[in-house]
Amino acid sequence: MRLDHIAYRTADRQKTAQFFIDAFGYRIQQEFQIDFGEGDCCLCIALEPPEKLPEEEGLNVPWTYDGVLYGCVDDMARWPGDNTTFDRIQEYHLAPEIFVSDGTPNSIVGRWVAARGGVGGVHHMAYQVPSVSEKMAEWLEKGWGDFSSEKPFQCEGLTQVFSTPHAMTGVIYEFIERTGFGFCKDNVKQLMAASDAKA
């Protein structure tokens, strides 16, 4: 499991995105608008981390690196400088993508931001899992939380679901199953609507 993305709902998506670009080296991956009718819309920017692998290298995340690393052998620490190394496969995780949205005053995002003093904040944290359906079943069986929809939403290469705000942390958790980078506008719209209906 890895932290896939962090989603922020803010009063100004452009300024927020620029902050992540300037302060953390993120790059704009995609932008899109979601219309909810009657003039209400949400505008979204997805940002990718500077460490993103090129498309031609395969997109599997997390990825593995087969190399010579320093580590522990027989529970004894070996540090650079003592000439002790061993081969092992090391798993690395990319930094999470960042998803930023704002919206018209009466939109789902606009109302959410207004309820938080007009500033907004972290809306949810998404974790990449091998199977969203299995993770949902585990959470429900063990009483770890509920979900904003009975089934996950699917687009090509993406399966996603939101939890309801967690009883212990107040955070909405998303589980996401993916074969590549990026986001699907249709899934985002359905996730937003389902979460808003459960709020």
N, C-alpha and C positions, 0 to 999 in steps of 0.2 A: 504494500500500500504506500502511496506517496501523496503529498499535498499537491493537488493538481492546479487549483487556482483559488484566489481570494477575490470575492466580489464586493465592490463598494458601491453604495448608492449615495450620490452627492448632489449638491446644488449646482455645480458646474463641472461637467465631465471633462471639458477641454483643459481647464486649469489643473484638475486632479491628474489627468493623464500626463500633462507636461511635467508635473512634479515627479512622477515615477520615471519619466524619460530622463530628466535632468539629474535626479538624485540617485537613481538606481541603474541607469543604463538601459531601461526597457525600450522596446520599439513597438510602434503601432502594427498590429497584425491585421485587424479588420475593423470596420465600422459599419453599423447598420441601425435602422430605425424600425421600431415595432409600433404598429398602429392598433389601437384598441377601439376605434370608432368615436364619433362625436367630437373629433378634434383632439382626443387624448392620445398621446404617444410617449414612448420612451426612446431615448437615443443612447446607443451603446458603443463603447470602444473596448476592444480586446487588445491587450498588450502582451508581447512575448518577451521572455528574459533574454539577455545577451548571450547566454550559453546555449541557445536552441541549436539542435543539430540540423545541418542542411537536409532538405527534402530527400536528396538522392542517397543519404546514408541510412535510411530506414525508419525513422520515426518511432521505434519502440522505446517507450519510456516507462520505468527507468531502464537505462542501458547498462551493460556490463563492460568492464575493462579488464583484460587479461594482462597482468603485468607483474613486475617485481615490486613488492611492497614491503615496508617494514612492519613488523607485528610481533605477536607473542608466540613463542614456541615453548611448549611444556610449561605454560603459565609463567614463564620468565619474560619480562619485558626486554625487547631488543630495540635500541634506538639508533637513529642515524649516527654513524661514527664508530659503532662497535663492529662493523663489517658483517653483521648477521642479517641475512635477508632470506625470504622464501617466496615462492610463487603462489599466488592465489587469485581467484576471481573476486573482484571488488565491485559492488553495485553502487552506482552513483545516481542521484536524483537531480533532475533539473530544478532550478528555482521555479516556483509556481508562476503560472500565467496570472495576469491581473485583468479583471473585468470591471469596467466603470460605467455606470449609467446615471443619467438624470432624466427628468421628464417634465411635461407640462403640469401646471399646478394640480389638476384633478386626476392625473394619471396615477397608476399604481406606485410608481417610483416617487412622483411628486408628493403624494400624500405621506408616504413612508418617511421621506426626508423632512417634511414639515412637522411630523410628529416627533422628530428628534431635534427640535430647535432650529430647523432650517439648515443644519450642517450635514446631517446624514451619518454615515459610518459604514462599518463592515456589515454587510447583509448576510453573507454566508461564507463558509469555508468548504471547499470541495475536495474530496479524497478519491483518488483513482483506485478502483477495485477490480478484481478479475471478473466478478459477476454482480451487477447491481441487484438483480432479483434474489440471489442467495444472501447478499448482505442485508437486504430488507427483511427477509424471512428470519435471519439470525436475530436482528434487533427486535423484531416483534415477538419472537419466541422467548427471548431473554428479558423482555420488558425494558429495553434500553431507550426506547423512544417510539414516536409515531411518525407518520408521513403525511405530506399534504395531498397525496394522490394514492389510489389503491395500486396502481401499476406505474412503472417508470415510463418516461417519454423517450421515443426513439427517432433518430434521424440516421442517415447512412453514416456508419462509423462512430455513432455516439448513442449511449443510453444513459439517462440521467433521472434522478429523483431528489426532491427536497424532503428533509425531515421537517416536522413542526419545530418551533423554537424549543430547544432542549430544556427540560425542567431544572437541571443543575447548572447549566452554563448560560442559558438564554440565547445560545447561538443556533442558527439554522445550519445543519450539516447537509451537504450534497454528496451523493455517491455518483460517480461517473465512471463509465466503462468506455474506453476509446481506442481507436486504431490509428489516430493521427492527432495533429494539433488543431486548434481553432474551435469555433462554436457554431451551432446551428440556430438560425433565427426562429424557426418553428418551435424547437425545443424550449428556447428561452421564453418565448411568449406563453407557452403552456405552463412552464414552471412558475413564471410570474403570476399568472392567473390562478393557479392552484394554491400557491402560497398566500396570495391575497385573500382568497376565499376562506382560508383556515385561520386568518389573522384575528 
